Amino acid sequence: MAKKPKAKPAARADGPLFLSEWMEEQKVSDIELAKRLNVAVPTVWRWQHSPTRLNPLKQAVVCKALGIWPGALWLHPSSKAIRMIRLVLEDEPPSEK
């Protein structure tokens, strides 16, 4: 049986947000994220399906709760850009001798 394609991320006027994909990447359920942010579970669902509700301040709070850097919601977790950013962030600075 053919695999059903994933739905596109919900779009904002200024681009898509990848909240559901980041939640899946971080293995965080709707319930867990709602607990971390002290919001109702339906609120998390609305954010996933209507990202216009996530203003920049809310995006930053959600990113912190997911343990990702602010702005990561704008990039898919498996994107090349994210892989490059992770390499840079994980790279140790050169030691001074």
LINWOQUI-V253789 format. One record per helix or strand of 2 or more residues. SS is the DSSP state (a for helix, b for strand). FROM is the first residue (numbers start at 1). TO is the last residue. Records with the same first field share a line. If there is no record, write none. Layout:
BEGIN
SS: FROM-TO / FROM-TO
END
This chain:
BEGIN
b: 11-12 / 15-16
a: 19-25 / 30-37 / 41-49 / 51-53 / 56-66 / 72-74 / 80-90
END
